[in-house]
Amino acid sequence: MEEAAAVRGAALEAVGDVEPDRLRERIRERLEDGSMAPGVLTVLSARAVAGGATDARSTDTDAVADRGAGVQLIYEGLRLTRSLSRDPPWEREDELTDGIPESEASGGSSGSDQRERTDGGDVAVTDAVASGPTARADADDADMDILVADVMVARGFYLLARTEAAGEAVAVVRSFGGDQTRRRTTGDDRLDANLEGDVFELAAVAGTTAAGGSVTESLRSHVGALGRTDGRLPLAESLFSDGTPAALAERI
């Protein structure tokens, strides 16, 4: 799918000067492995303003790809933050007693009773309390992930800063923060699914305004529902088709 390749290329270019190398490579890995659906939706939304034409020449894909990359980077950064929020490695480290998991120190079973789940993307997290050295290594690894998430969100904001989608991007991050606070307070994991819906709405705003249009409430509702999928966000190739721009155009 040419749109996915264009968005990924623009996102990789946007982080190409990140230092040190280890940090940049961690960012590249997430961009190369993740679904490009948010960024692709940005391009398809721009194409929809032109009457839903599927001919790539009707909309300059490369010109819109930078906006798509901004949306994609913000999503990847917030998605990684969400996975860390679900199972904070620093809390597992705090549960150690003199380097021994509290469950073992109190006579509980040795080893770890692991229950794996996902963050709605491609990151697996676990309910287990790791052993001393492992817990510290996990915490160190998570420190790097925090930097990765911060850089991706910051670069995403940079790409959208001078566009009509800048305010929407800020709203998405604020909404995400509120949802995560409420989830940790109430235990309602359903709030996590709001991220994909909100990011898809951001993509629609970024794309339609790039082509001189504006997003309608009908389009917001449509793409928001499209983004709220169970589990991992599907690849753009399976979520969108040649007819997607026309379907979006009907709601503009």
C-alpha positions in Angstrom: 0.0 0.0 0.0 1.7 3.1 -1.2 0.2 5.4 1.4 1.6 3.3 4.2 5.0 3.4 2.7 4.9 7.1 2.2 3.7 7.8 5.8 6.3 5.4 7.3 9.0 7.0 5.2 8.0 10.5 6.3 7.9 9.4 10.0 11.4 7.8 9.8 12.7 10.9 8.2 11.2 13.0 11.0 13.2 11.1 13.6 16.3 10.6 11.5 18.4 13.0 13.6 17.5 11.6 17.0 20.5 10.8 19.2 21.8 8.6 20.6 21.6 5.8 18.0 20.0 3.3 20.5 17.1 5.7 21.0 16.6 6.3 17.3 16.7 2.5 16.6 14.0 1.9 19.2 11.8 4.4 17.5 12.5 2.9 14.1 11.5 -0.5 15.3 8.1 0.7 16.5 7.4 2.5 13.3 8.5 -0.4 11.1 6.5 -3.0 13.1 3.3 -1.1 13.9 0.1 -0.5 11.9 0.2 2.6 9.7 -3.6 2.9 9.8 -3.7 6.4 11.5 -1.2 7.9 9.0 -2.9 6.3 6.0 -6.3 7.5 7.1 -4.8 11.0 7.0 -3.9 10.6 3.4 -7.2 9.0 2.5 -9.2 11.8 4.2 -7.4 14.3 2.1 -8.2 12.3 -1.0 -11.9 12.2 0.0 -12.1 16.0 -0.1 -11.3 15.7 -3.8 -14.5 13.8 -4.3 -13.2 10.4 -3.2 -11.0 10.0 -6.2 -8.7 6.9 -5.8 -6.2 8.2 -8.4 -3.1 9.0 -6.5 -2.4 11.9 -8.8 -5.6 13.7 -7.6 -3.9 14.3 -4.2 -0.2 14.6 -3.7 0.4 11.7 -1.3 3.9 12.9 -0.4 2.6 16.4 0.5 0.1 14.9 2.9 2.4 12.2 4.2 4.1 14.6 6.6 0.8 15.2 8.3 0.1 11.5 8.3 3.5 11.0 9.9 2.7 13.5 12.6 -0.5 11.6 13.4 1.3 8.3 13.4 4.1 9.5 15.7 1.7 10.9 18.2 -0.3 7.6 18.2 2.8 5.4 18.6 4.1 7.6 21.5 0.7 7.5 23.3 0.3 3.8 22.6 3.6 3.0 24.2 2.8 5.3 27.2 -0.5 3.3 27.6 1.4 0.0 27.8 3.7 1.4 30.5 0.7 2.8 32.4 -1.0 -0.6 32.4 1.9 -2.4 34.0 4.5 0.1 35.4 7.8 -1.7 35.8 8.9 0.8 38.4 6.1 -0.5 40.7 7.3 -4.1 40.3 10.8 -3.0 41.3 9.3 -1.3 44.4 7.7 -4.5 45.4 11.1 -6.2 46.0 12.3 -6.8 49.5 16.1 -6.9 49.7 16.2 -8.1 46.2 13.5 -10.8 46.8 10.0 -10.5 45.5 7.6 -9.9 48.4 5.6 -13.0 47.4 8.7 -15.1 48.1 9.7 -13.2 51.2 6.3 -13.8 52.7 6.4 -17.5 52.0 4.5 -17.3 48.7 5.4 -19.4 45.7 8.7 -18.9 44.0 8.9 -18.0 40.4 6.2 -16.0 38.8 2.6 -16.6 37.9 2.5 -14.8 34.6 -0.7 -13.8 32.8 0.0 -12.1 29.5 -2.1 -9.5 27.8 -1.5 -6.8 25.2 -1.7 -3.1 25.1 -4.1 -3.0 22.1 -1.1 -3.1 19.8 2.0 -5.3 19.6 3.4 -4.9 23.1 2.9 -7.8 25.5 2.7 -7.0 29.2 2.6 -9.3 32.1 1.0 -9.3 35.6 4.0 -11.1 37.0 6.4 -9.7 39.6 9.8 -10.3 38.2 12.8 -11.4 40.2 15.2 -8.7 41.6 17.7 -8.3 38.7 14.9 -8.8 36.1 12.7 -6.1 37.7 15.5 -3.6 37.7 16.3 -4.4 34.1 12.7 -4.0 33.2 12.6 -0.6 34.9 15.8 0.5 33.0 14.2 -0.7 29.8 11.0 1.2 30.6 13.1 4.4 31.2 14.2 4.1 27.6 10.6 3.5 26.4 9.6 6.7 28.2 12.1 8.6 26.2 11.0 6.9 23.0 7.4 7.9 23.7 8.3 11.5 24.5 10.3 11.9 21.3 7.7 10.4 19.1 4.9 12.6 20.5 7.2 15.7 20.3 8.1 15.1 16.7 4.5 14.4 15.9 3.5 17.8 17.3 6.3 19.4 15.4 4.9 18.1 12.1 1.4 19.3 12.9 2.3 22.5 14.7 1.7 24.8 11.7 -1.4 23.0 10.5 -5.1 23.2 11.2 -4.8 20.0 13.1 -2.5 21.4 15.8 -5.4 22.1 18.3 -6.9 18.7 17.7 -3.6 17.1 18.5 -3.4 18.9 21.8 -7.0 17.7 22.6 -6.1 14.1 21.8 -3.2 14.2 24.3 -5.3 15.8 27.0 -8.1 13.3 26.5 -5.6 10.5 26.7 -4.2 11.8 30.0 -7.7 12.1 31.4 -8.6 8.6 30.3 -5.5 7.1 31.8 -6.1 8.8 35.1 -9.7 7.6 35.3 -8.7 4.1 34.3 -6.1 3.8 37.1 -8.7 5.2 39.6 -11.7 3.2 38.5 -10.1 0.1 36.9 -12.2 0.6 33.8 -10.0 -0.8 31.0 -12.6 0.2 28.4 -11.2 3.7 28.6 -8.0 2.5 26.8 -9.9 2.0 23.6 -10.6 5.7 23.3 -7.1 6.4 22.1 -7.6 4.8 18.7 -10.9 6.5 18.1 -9.5 9.9 19.1 -6.4 9.4 16.9 -8.6 8.4 13.9 -10.5 11.7 14.4 -7.2 13.6 14.5 -6.3 11.9 11.2 -9.5 13.0 9.6 -8.9 16.6 10.7 -5.3 16.6 9.5 -6.3 15.0 6.1 -9.4 17.0 5.2 -7.8 20.4 6.1 -4.7 19.5 4.1 -6.9 19.4 1.0 -8.8 22.6 1.9 -11.8 20.9 3.4 -13.1 20.5 7.0 -14.1 17.5 9.0 -17.8 17.0 9.7 -19.5 15.5 12.7 -20.6 12.6 10.5 -17.0 11.9 9.4 -15.8 12.2 13.0 -18.3 9.7 14.1 -17.5 7.3 11.3 -13.8 7.2 11.7 -14.0 7.3 15.5 -16.0 4.1 15.4 -13.7 2.6 12.8 -10.7 3.1 15.1 -12.3 1.5 18.1 -11.4 -2.1 17.4 -10.9 -4.9 19.9 -7.3 -5.8 20.4 -4.5 -4.9 18.0 -5.2 -2.2 15.5 -5.3 -3.9 12.1 -2.8 -3.1 9.4 -3.9 -0.3 7.0 -4.0 -2.8 4.1 -6.7 -4.8 5.8 -8.6 -1.9 7.3 -8.9 0.3 4.2 -9.5 -0.3 0.5 -9.6 1.5 -2.8 -13.2 2.5 -2.0 -12.4 4.1 1.4 -11.9 7.6 0.0 -15.3 7.5 -1.6 -16.9 6.2 1.5 -15.3 9.0 3.5 -16.4 11.6 0.9 -20.0 10.7 1.5 -19.7 12.0 5.0 -18.0 15.3 4.2 
